[in-house]
Every structure is written in C-alpha cells, then in structure tokens.
C-alpha cells in the first residue's frame, strides 16, 4: 500500500512538472512571437516613413527642376529617368550573389 501511494505521488509530481513545463513553453512562445511581431511592425513603419520621405523629396526636386527650366514637365521627366535608372540597376543586381550575401548577413545581424 505504501508503494502505491509513493508511486501516485511520483506520478502526480511528474504530471505537475510536465504541465508546468508546457506552460513555460507557451509563455516563451508568446514572448518570442511578440518580439517578432514588434520587429516586423517596426521595420514596416520604417519602410513606410522612408517611402514618404522619398516621395516628398522627389516632389521637391521635380518642382525645383521645373522652376529652373520654366517648364511644367521637364522635372517630372528627369526624376522619372532617375528612378528608371535606379530600377535598371536594381534589376541587374538582383541576382548578384555578393549583394544577396551582404543583405542576408545584415538581416541576420539585425534579427538576432
């Protein structure tokens, strides 16, 4: 009889340990997920702010070029050609392994 009560206590302690361990795993998972989500939101906010900055700087440059050349469209054309050249450079470099390695290393460093 004494042996069965000791075994029940051991089983009860083991079940309690497993339940506690499962709760700890759940809490760790929630903490990790909240950190990942907050980093993603921070990155997306930064991208959005950079987009707005680029857009307004581009509009300022367009208006300045239009004033300098007394034209309504030359500034738009020049800035559009600039962005077209930037896109072509990106398009040509997108398969470049060196650039991929640099970006991948920076992302790993940031997400640690």
Residue pairs with C-beta under 8 A, 6 or more apart in sequence:
39 111
58 79
58 83
61 75
61 79
62 75
62 76
62 78
62 79
63 75
64 75
65 74
65 75
65 78
65 79
66 72
66 73
66 74
66 75
66 76
69 75
93 99
